[in-house]
């Protein structure tokens, strides 16, 4: 899959790259992960930015070299500028033409509904798919049934023949084969995936403090970096609960501020 930015967007990103003295490829990779999260957060693995790192709008910057304040400042500055451009419409993906990449339409609209223009589409056997990188969505149609997944931080970049499973097509990202059963279902299906390792039916009537306590995180040891990772993971989890309507925006913002204050 080759996601293409508009010419104006590319020029804006090139200006940012030149100001910070890093490659346009690094800026493009960072922009992709920001676009998937509406410019509010980024998880990346970019060599020029110290390898793996995370950024959250208004709150936290983490880099592989956690005591390198200059690198943190660079990542923070880059993400702020790119996030502002995204919010202002200065960075946008270029929609594919309707006759490109298996784009399907009918008098009643696109089979994937109102998600807009996909960045990549295709079909294998009896399965059609549409990938929406800028909004982190994957739509799959099989036997007339459409299921829309939240792709989270996966950068889906390839497809292949699935051997077993619910679908005849498989997807790959920077993490390898994408396990669709681990992705949140936005529409279609039973909407009760194992997203965020939280049972929606159980937590709907629980207070937010209890919800956050029940969110599991995998830590390898008790280092400071693990503690920061714990906080960031929990913020992502409660953000997903907010998106599902389980938490209000106010509850989410209050808990996010409390979690960030622990850093």
Secondary structure, 3 states (H helix, E strand, C coil): CCCCECHHHHHHHHHHHHHHCCCHHHHHHHHHHHHHCCCCEEEEEEHHHCEEEEEECCCEEEECCCCCHHHHHHHHHHHHHHHHHHHCCCCCECCCCCCCCCCCCCCCCCCCCCCCCCCEEEEECCEEEEEEHHHCEEEEEECCEEEEEECCCCCCCEEEECCCCCCCEEEEECCEECCHHHCEEEECCCCCCCHHHCCHHHHCCCCHHHHHHHCCCCCCCCCHHHHHHHHHHHHHHHHHHHHCCCCCHHHHHHHHHHHHCCC
